[in-house]
C-alpha cells in the first residue's frame, strides 16, 4: 500500500521520492543517521532547488571541504576548484594543485586552471615563496562569500534539523511558511549570525548541533565556523541573542 507523503518545503505530493534527505550534503561529510526519511522532500525540490543550494554551500566553504573530508559516502574524493587552485583528498592524501605560471594549464582531464594573476575565486591574496627550488611555502586567504544562496542553504539545514528533532507534522505548520518560501522560492531577505567556532555539542567534532534556543534559534558549527539561524518570521531577535552571547563570554558573531 502506497503511503501519501507531503513535501516539507513545497507542501506538494512527495510519495514518488524514494531517496532519504541528508541534512548536511553528503559531499560535506553528513554524519551517519543524520537524515530525514524517504518522502520528506519531493523529487522536484530535492533535484532542483535543494541540490543547487547544497552546491552553493560547498563552494562557500571552498578549500575547507577537502581539507577536512576524505571522501563522500560513495567513495569519491572530496574536491575543491577555484580559478587557479584544484584540491583533492584521496584517502587522507590531500593534493593541492596551484598554477603559478603566467598562462592557463590543464592538470588533468576536465580540470583547467587559470594563471595566478587571473585568480578571481574565493582563494585570494596568494603569496608564493620558493625554497631552494625543492619546496615551497604558500600563504593565502579564503574569502567567505555569504550570498543569498548560502543563507538559504543554511536555513534549509536548520529547518530540516527541526524536522529531525520534532517530526514532520510539527514543521508543516504555517508558522514556518516564511522559511519555506525563503529556501525554495527565494522570497524576502533573512539574516544569520556567523563567526568564530565555539563548542555547542556534547563533544568536539567537525559538524556540531545543539537543541534549539527557544525552539526556533539553532546554533551549529560547520567546518569550525559558527552559525545561528532563526526560523521565526522575523530575524530581529538574532541581535538580542548575539548581545547576550557576548555578555556570557561566548564567541564573536557577526550579523550577516
Buried (B, 14 or more C-beta within 10 A) or exposed (E): EEEEBBBBBBBEEBBEBEEBBBBBBBBBBBEEEBBBEBBBBBEBBBEEBBEEBBBBBBBBBBBBBBBBBBBBEEEEBBBBBBBBBBBBBBEEEBEBBBBBEEEEBEEEEEEBBBBBEBBEBBBEEBEEEEEEEEEEEEEBEBEBEBEEBBBBBBBBBBBBBBBBBEEBEBBBEEEBEBBBBBBBEEEEEBBBBBBEBBEBEEEEEBBBBBEBBEEBBBBBBBBBBBBBBBBBBEBEBBEEBBEEBEEEEBBEBEEB
